[in-house]
């Protein structure tokens, strides 16, 4: 078998895709079983099998027939890749939990901050009320509705260029009005 593995390794190194097919047909099940034991997830194990065989095809020189059978090498690579995936997932979950804990630790806004935000919101509402309906509609769709300019134009039933012009005019007007309102002392 080791002689056969050495021959397959040489054929792989020479770029013989039939050698890869032979190795896959013979050892894919064992590689999959090695991955599924670690991961317990069929889809993830299938991804590992693919990764292992892609690595074998792209770097056939990493396998040393003198070190052991090809089957052992590939199963070991699958297990290592599966463990790497688990570690990666654990790090991702830890980062998410850390971010979540940091978000929870944000202090409540002070009454002063709440008043400032409330006044700013009232000023924006008042400024929006000064816009012509056509401009107000595009601003509402684009900024409060979260639509792109193209999507807002489609929702309003107007050409995209018209939506962009209305949006530009509306933003210029809002900037003028809001600058005045927010800079004037109450």
Secondary structure, DSSP 8 states (H G I E B T S, - for coil): -HHHHHHHHHHHHTT-HHHHHHHHHHHHHHHHHHHHHHH--HHHHHHHHHHHHHHHHH-GGG--GGGS-HHHHHHHHHHHHHHHHHHHHHHHHHHHHHHHHHHHTS----HHHHHHHHHHHHHHHHHHHHS-HHHHHHHIIIIIS---HHHHHHHHTS-HHHHHHHHHHHHHHHHHHHHHHHHS--
